Amino acid sequence: MVKRRVVVTGTGLVTPLGTGTEKTWRNLCDGKSGVGLITRFDTTDYAVKIAAEVKDFNPEDFIEPKLARHLDAFVQYAVAAAGMALEESGLTIDDTNATRVGVFTGNGIGGLSTIEKYHNVVLERGPRKITPFFIPMVISNMSAGQISIVYGAKGPNLSLTTACAAGTHAVGEAFRSLARGDCDMAITGGSESTVCSLAVGGFNAMKALSRNNESPEKASRPFDKDRNGFIISEGGGMLVLEELEHAQNRGAHIIAEVIGFGLSGDGYHMAAPPEDGDGAARCMQMALDDAGLAPGDIDYVNAHGTSTPLNDVVETRAIKTVFGEHAYKLAISSTKSMIGHMLGGAGGVESVFLALSIRDQIIPPTINLENPDPECDLDYVPNKARETLIRAGISNSFGFGGTNAVLVMKKFED
């Protein structure tokens, strides 16, 4: 079967750097940090007091107020980002095409903040005070469900909960569905909102989070020898993908072309990658094979780059395994240095970043890279964005449970 070509025609972002694609993108390329002290709960008894919170989002700017009150923030972010992506794409969903519009979303945990809230309600006020909207607010598939409901998309509807790889898995599955003809258009990406006491306390118990409370903006430092953990984040990123001919027939502006997707499992450990990066390397190679590209065809890697001691070294090893000597010619950056780690939403946001990098031929920096780890000896675009030729690039996402996802995009050529 000949694969149909798939292109990006719309993007939407809600991130700690701003609500709206261009606002986030401008701040990202300027090397600004969205990390600060936590405001969502009292951190007095917490060792970790920092996170990357969304600061300027008003759900009622995007969602009917009555509905917005009954949606967890991870769904609000997804619906809002989807609306932005649809607006940018110029795509109208109506009775003539609704069944050909798919929705594919990813998140890692679902409505954890709402679960925490209503657990406290039960303890303090009893079970009769649980809202009837509680279950629909917290189940993980509701981001895809509400996007479908709000915008009228009636094609394939799928939500993936593959930890920190979920957003990239969602975009990859949307790409595959479009390529094989299951739908002609898709709204896809990821979202997450877990800046709450349970998540911060849980990740801290694993010693996964940075405790650099004194300098929040410096705390996320991927590939730096002084890195000491990731920064928990929130937000959402969505894309509109279309089959090429469909996009051209309606005169859509094409941002980038999606050409490959890989996915793999480590089969190793619930929360740590194998030291040789085998699963990540196989995933990158699978994505390149799917795209029909050689390692030398790739110019940019949007790295998973979490700022944890193990991930950054292992990802570097995996990149060297796949790209060989070309690894030293690649430009690699971790946008998590600025927006933190959005867990299941990260891949959706970073897929948007990859598309925008190709659109503008610019690579966002890895900020706070001041003392490179000797084991991380590649070009991580330190501290300042770089204008350069990007013919094709990949975005890496790796999650707990050993689940991996890699997406390949290239500059569109008719």
Disulfide bonds with the S-S distance in Angstrom:
none
